[in-house]
Amino acid sequence: MSKPRFVAALLAAAALTACAQTPPPPALAPAPAPAAVAAPSEDRAPVTILVSIDGFRPDYLGRGVTPVLSRLAATGVTGPMRPSFPSKTFPNHWTLVTGVRPDRHGIVANRMENPADPADVFTMATDDPTWWNGAEPIWVAAERAGIRTATQFWPGSNVAIGGTRAAEWPHALSGGTRPSDWQQYNEAIGPTQRVNGVLDWLRRPAAIRPRLLTLYFEAVDTAGHRFGPASPQVDEAIAGVDASVGALVDGLAALGQPANLVIVADHGMAATSSTRVVALDTLADPARYHVVEAGPYASLTPLPGQTAAVEKALLGHHDHMQCWRKGEIPARFHYGRNPRVPAILCLAETGWQVLATAPKAAQSGGNHGFDNMAPEMAALFVANGPAFARGRTIPAFDNVDVYPLLRDLIGLPPGEDVDGSDAPFRRVLTAN
């Protein structure tokens, strides 16, 4: 055998010997199967989330910028809701969560004066329980029943209901009930942070997880006031809030958290202009009366000894306005018995305003506070979730009926001495 062939034979033999002596490599472990989506660690019961979109008219759903809200309406329950009079923000938010009208719960306006002390003024920043104690909101009834609640903004939810505030600084509070979790309203807290706040509450362990929550958005109302309800800026605000509701829905799905959503507005919005104004000082001597609030309606009090003169000048029909003594306001308004309602109410025709004096500059925009039966004042109502039938439209109803519905959803018995009823919803509630 030649040397090259001999070397090749030796190498081949060595290789075969090595193969025979070296154990084969271990078989590769099979690739792990794709991880299955983890099942929820618990069977979550539905929660109830009350969402307010301030100033959202039901016809805004027809503008083509609300894919989420329109889908929730189409697959749930919807119908036009009548606000209570006056069609203002604080009176109606308090009605929605108490089931009684403003004349009974005492939040009769966005701005009020204490009839016993006119220097004591209620504004939308007031948290003294004295102003709010006229009716019990849903979260107080729920907390008393052992149902945990949380409010991501809602007028009055920061108030210790039933409590008292000391007159002297530092005005210490004693007694009263708030939600287990609540956030003080701050417009600088954007919609994403608000939605995330609600979702974070729902990530908690069951023992401290709320079962009734609220959420509030003001952007549609703000745009309506500044630019008018028909403006592109309102469309932009509507689309933004719709996206925020979509983020809430997606977040609930990611948590595996079923929810009954009750989405409402406090009132609608009507177009206004400085060319449509009734100036009170052209009808009566302003030295004879004190204006408490002005706009779509004016509330005023004659000064001492001036009642007869002011009533003669103002009471009755005027072009684009009508004025009444508080005790003679038409019964359909359910308004005028509360001592916080000033002596005279002057209500403008929808789209007009009653101001102390004529505007000094041209202005256009929007406002609310008009006749609560006016179509422009109608408020959004959409309900969707396991407790609701699918694809149902209900006839118009009063917003005092939302409170009894909320009691049904969280398992409370019917409320006592309220103005509303769950009757509008009985045929659209499921057995779930």
C-alpha positions in Angstrom: 0.0 0.0 0.0 1.4 3.4 -0.8 2.1 5.8 1.9 -0.7 8.2 1.1 -3.2 5.4 1.1 -1.8 4.1 4.4 -2.1 7.5 6.1 -5.6 7.9 4.8 -6.5 4.4 6.1 -5.1 5.3 9.6 -7.1 8.6 9.7 -10.3 6.8 8.8 -9.7 4.1 11.4 -9.0 6.8 14.0 -12.2 8.6 13.1 -14.2 5.4 13.3 -12.7 4.6 16.7 -13.4 8.0 18.0 -17.0 7.8 16.9 -17.4 4.4 18.5 -15.9 5.7 21.9 -17.7 9.1 22.0 -21.3 9.0 23.1 -23.7 10.7 20.8 -24.8 14.2 21.7 -28.1 14.4 23.7 -31.2 14.8 21.7 -32.3 18.4 21.5 -35.2 19.2 23.8 -38.4 20.0 21.9 -39.1 23.6 21.4 -41.5 24.9 24.0 -45.0 25.3 22.8 -46.2 28.9 22.4 -47.4 30.1 25.8 -51.1 30.0 26.1 -52.9 33.2 27.0 -53.2 33.1 30.8 -56.7 32.6 32.0 -57.9 35.2 34.4 -56.9 34.2 37.9 -60.4 34.9 39.2 -63.9 35.0 38.0 -64.6 38.7 38.2 -68.1 39.9 38.9 -69.3 42.9 36.8 -68.7 46.3 38.1 -70.7 49.4 37.3 -69.1 52.5 35.8 -71.0 55.7 35.5 -69.4 58.0 32.9 -70.4 61.6 32.4 -69.6 63.4 29.2 -70.5 67.0 30.1 -72.6 68.8 27.5 -73.0 65.8 25.1 -76.2 66.0 23.1 -77.6 62.6 21.9 -77.6 63.9 18.3 -73.8 64.2 18.5 -73.7 60.4 17.9 -74.8 61.1 14.3 -71.8 63.2 13.4 -69.6 60.3 12.3 -66.9 60.8 14.8 -68.0 58.4 17.5 -67.1 54.8 16.5 -66.9 53.6 20.1 -69.9 55.3 21.6 -72.0 54.5 18.5 -71.1 50.9 18.7 -71.9 50.8 22.4 -75.3 52.4 21.7 -76.0 50.0 18.8 -75.2 46.9 20.9 -76.7 48.2 24.1 -79.4 50.5 25.2 -79.9 54.2 24.3 -82.5 56.9 24.3 -82.8 60.6 24.8 -82.7 61.8 28.4 -84.3 65.0 29.7 -82.2 66.9 32.2 -83.8 68.5 35.2 -84.3 72.2 35.4 -82.2 74.2 35.4 -80.2 72.4 32.7 -76.9 73.3 34.4 -73.9 71.2 35.3 -73.9 70.9 39.1 -77.7 70.6 39.6 -77.9 67.8 37.1 -74.8 65.9 38.2 -76.3 65.8 41.7 -79.7 64.7 40.4 -78.1 61.8 38.4 -76.6 60.4 41.6 -79.3 61.2 44.1 -82.5 60.6 42.1 -84.1 63.8 43.3 -84.6 67.1 41.4 -82.6 70.2 42.2 -85.4 71.9 44.0 -85.3 69.1 46.5 -81.6 68.3 46.8 -80.7 71.9 47.1 -78.0 72.3 44.4 -80.3 74.6 42.5 -77.7 76.4 40.4 -74.0 76.5 39.6 -73.9 79.7 41.7 -76.1 80.2 44.7 -76.3 82.6 47.7 -77.3 81.6 51.2 -80.7 83.4 51.7 -79.8 83.9 55.3 -76.4 85.3 54.5 -75.9 86.6 50.9 -72.2 86.8 51.5 -72.1 83.1 51.8 -71.9 82.0 48.2 -71.8 78.5 46.6 -69.6 78.1 43.5 -68.5 75.0 41.7 -65.5 74.8 44.0 -67.6 74.6 47.2 -67.1 71.5 49.3 -68.8 72.6 52.6 -71.3 69.8 53.3 -73.9 72.2 54.4 -74.7 73.0 50.7 -74.7 69.3 49.7 -76.5 67.5 52.6 -80.0 67.8 51.1 -79.8 64.4 49.5 -77.7 61.3 49.7 -75.7 60.3 46.6 -75.4 56.7 45.4 -71.9 56.2 46.8 -73.0 56.9 50.3 -75.8 54.4 50.1 -73.4 51.9 48.5 -70.6 52.4 51.1 -73.2 51.9 53.9 -74.2 48.6 52.3 -70.6 47.4 52.2 -70.1 48.2 48.4 -66.8 49.9 47.8 -67.0 52.9 45.5 -64.4 55.1 43.7 -64.9 58.4 41.8 -62.6 59.8 39.2 -64.2 63.2 39.4 -67.9 63.9 39.9 -69.4 67.1 41.3 -69.9 66.6 45.0 -67.9 63.3 45.3 -65.1 65.1 47.3 -67.6 66.3 49.9 -68.1 64.6 53.2 -71.8 64.0 52.9 -73.6 64.3 56.2 -70.7 66.0 57.8 -70.3 69.5 59.2 -67.6 72.1 58.7 -66.4 74.3 61.5 -67.0 78.0 60.9 -63.6 79.0 62.2 -60.3 78.4 60.5 -59.0 75.8 59.7 -62.7 74.8 59.2 -62.2 71.3 60.5 -64.7 68.7 59.2 -66.5 66.3 61.5 -68.4 63.2 60.3 -69.6 62.6 56.8 -69.0 59.9 54.2 -67.0 60.0 50.9 -66.3 57.3 48.4 -63.6 54.8 49.6 -61.4 56.3 46.8 -61.9 59.7 45.2 -60.0 62.3 43.2 -60.3 66.0 43.6 -61.3 67.6 40.2 -58.4 69.1 38.3 -58.8 70.0 34.7 -55.1 69.6 34.2 -55.5 65.8 34.7 -56.0 64.7 31.1 -58.4 62.0 29.9 -55.7 59.3 29.6 -54.7 59.7 33.2 -58.4 59.6 34.2 -59.1 56.4 32.4 -55.9 54.9 33.7 -56.9 55.8 37.2 -60.1 53.9 36.9 -58.3 50.9 35.4 -55.7 51.0 38.2 -58.5 50.9 40.8 -59.8 47.7 39.1 -56.4 46.1 39.2 -56.5 45.9 42.9 -57.1 42.8 44.9 -60.8 41.9 45.3 -60.9 43.0 48.9 -60.2 46.7 48.0 -61.5 46.8 44.5 -64.4 49.2 43.9 -67.7 47.9 42.5 -69.2 51.3 41.6 -67.0 53.8 39.8 -67.5 57.2 38.2 -65.6 59.0 35.4 -66.0 62.5 34.1 -65.0 64.4 30.9 -65.6 68.1 30.4 -64.0 68.7 26.9 -67.2 68.5 24.9 -68.9 71.1 27.1 -65.9 73.4 27.1 -65.7 73.4 23.3 -69.5 73.9 23.0 -69.3 77.0 25.2 -66.4 78.5 23.4 -67.3 77.7 19.8 -70.9 76.6 19.6 -72.4 73.1 19.2 -72.1 73.1 15.4 -68.4 73.9 15.4 -65.5 71.7 14.2 -63.9 72.2 17.6 -66.9 70.3 19.2 -66.4 67.5 16.7 -62.8 67.3 17.7 -63.7 67.2 21.4 -66.3 64.5 20.7 -63.8 62.3 18.8 -61.3 62.7 21.7 -63.8 61.6 24.3 -64.9 58.8 22.1 -61.3 57.6 22.0 -61.0 57.8 25.7 -64.1 55.7 26.2 -62.5 53.2 23.7 -59.4 53.1 25.9 -61.6 52.3 28.9 -63.4 49.5 27.0 -60.1 48.1 25.8 -58.6 48.3 29.3 -61.5 46.5 30.8 -61.2 43.7 28.2 -57.4 43.3 29.0 -58.2 43.0 32.7 -60.9 40.4 32.0 -63.2 42.8 33.9 -66.9 42.7 32.9 -68.6 46.1 33.4 -72.0 47.7 33.0 -71.2 51.1 31.5 -73.8 53.8 32.0 -72.7 56.8 29.9 -74.6 60.0 30.4 -74.5 63.7 29.9 -75.8 66.4 32.3 -77.4 68.5 29.6 -77.1 69.5 26.0 -75.9 72.7 24.3 -77.6 75.5 22.3 -75.9 78.1 20.0 -75.8 81.6 21.5 -74.8 85.0 20.2 -74.3 88.5 21.5 -77.0 89.5 19.0 -79.6 87.5 20.9 -79.6 89.0 24.4 -82.2 90.5 26.7 -80.6 93.2 28.8 -82.3 93.5 32.2 -81.2 97.0 32.8 -83.3 98.1 29.8 -86.4 96.8 31.5 -85.9 97.6 35.2 -83.7 100.0 37.2 -80.6 97.9 38.2 -80.5 99.9 41.5 -83.6 98.1 42.6 -82.5 94.5 42.3 -79.5 92.1 42.8 -78.7 89.6 40.1 -77.6 86.2 41.5 -77.0 84.4 38.2 -77.5 85.3 34.5 -77.3 83.6 31.1 -80.0 81.3 29.7 -81.9 82.3 32.8 -81.5 85.1 35.3 -82.3 84.8 38.9 -82.5 87.9 41.0 -83.7 89.4 44.3 -85.3 92.8 44.6 -83.6 95.0 47.2 -85.5 95.9 50.3 -88.6 98.0 49.5 -88.2 97.5 45.8 -90.2 94.3 45.2 -93.3 95.9 43.8 -91.4 98.0 41.3 -89.2 95.2 40.1 -92.2 92.8 39.7 -94.1 95.4 37.8 -91.1 95.8 35.4 -90.3 92.2 34.9 -93.1 89.7 35.6 -94.8 88.2 32.6 -94.0 87.8 28.9 -91.3 89.8 27.1 -89.8 89.4 23.7 -87.7 86.2 24.0 -88.1 86.0 27.8 -90.6 85.3 30.5 -90.3 86.1 34.2 -92.1 84.5 37.2 -92.1 84.9 41.0 -90.4 81.8 42.4 -93.7 80.5 43.7 -95.4 80.8 40.3 -92.8 79.0 38.1 -94.8 76.5 36.0 -95.1 73.1 37.8 -93.5 71.2 35.0 -90.1 72.7 35.9 -90.3 71.3 39.5 -88.5 74.4 40.6 -89.1 77.3 43.0 -89.8 75.8 46.4 -86.3 75.6 47.6 -85.2 78.7 49.7 -82.0 78.9 47.7 -84.0 79.8 44.5 -84.1 83.6 44.4 -87.3 85.6 44.3 -87.6 86.1 40.6 -86.7 83.8 37.7 -86.4 85.1 34.1 -86.1 82.3 31.5 -84.8 83.1 28.0 -86.1 81.6 24.8 -83.7 78.8 23.7 -80.7 80.4 22.0 -81.2 83.8 23.7 -79.7 84.9 27.0 -80.8 87.2 29.9 -77.9 89.3 31.0 -77.5 92.2 33.4 -76.4 94.5 30.6 -75.9 94.3 26.9 -72.6 92.8 25.8 -69.9 95.2 24.9 -68.2 93.0 22.3 -69.5 90.6 19.6 -69.5 87.0 20.8 -70.9 83.7 19.7 -70.7 80.2 21.2 -73.0 78.0 23.2 -74.7 77.7 26.5 -77.1 75.6 28.5 -79.6 76.3 31.3 -82.6 76.7 29.0 -86.0 75.0 29.3 -85.1 71.4 30.0 -87.7 70.2 27.5 -85.9 72.0 24.6 -84.4 69.5 22.1 -81.1 71.3 22.3 -80.9 70.5 26.1 -81.4 66.7 25.7 -78.6 64.6 27.2 -76.8 61.5 26.1 -77.7 58.1 27.6 -76.0 54.9 26.5 -75.9 51.7 28.6 -73.9 48.6 27.7 -72.8 45.5 29.5 -74.0 42.1 30.8 -77.0 43.6 32.6 -78.4 45.2 29.4 -80.3 43.9 26.4 -78.6 44.4 23.0 -79.7 46.9 20.4 -82.6 48.5 22.2 -83.8 52.1 22.0 -86.0 53.4 24.8 -88.4 56.4 24.8 -87.3 59.7 26.3 -87.1 59.7 30.1 -86.1 62.0 33.0 -82.6 61.9 34.4 -84.0 61.3 37.9 -84.4 57.7 36.7 -80.7 57.0 36.4 -80.2 56.7 40.2 -82.8 53.9 40.6 -81.1 52.1 37.7 -77.7 52.4 39.4 -79.2 50.9 42.6 -80.5 47.9 40.5 -77.0 47.4 38.9 -75.1 47.3 42.2 -77.7 45.2 44.0 -79.3 47.8 46.3 -83.0 47.8 47.0 -85.2 50.6 45.6 -84.4 54.0 47.1 -86.9 55.7 49.4 -88.4 59.2 48.8 -86.8 59.7 45.4 -88.3 61.4 42.3 -87.1 58.7 39.8 -88.0 55.2 39.0 -86.3 52.3 37.1 -89.5 51.8 35.1 -87.9 53.1 31.8 -85.3 50.3 32.0 -87.2 47.3 33.3 -87.7 45.8 29.8 -84.1 46.2 28.8 -82.4 44.7 31.9 -81.4 41.1 31.6 -81.4 38.5 34.3 -77.6 38.7 34.6 
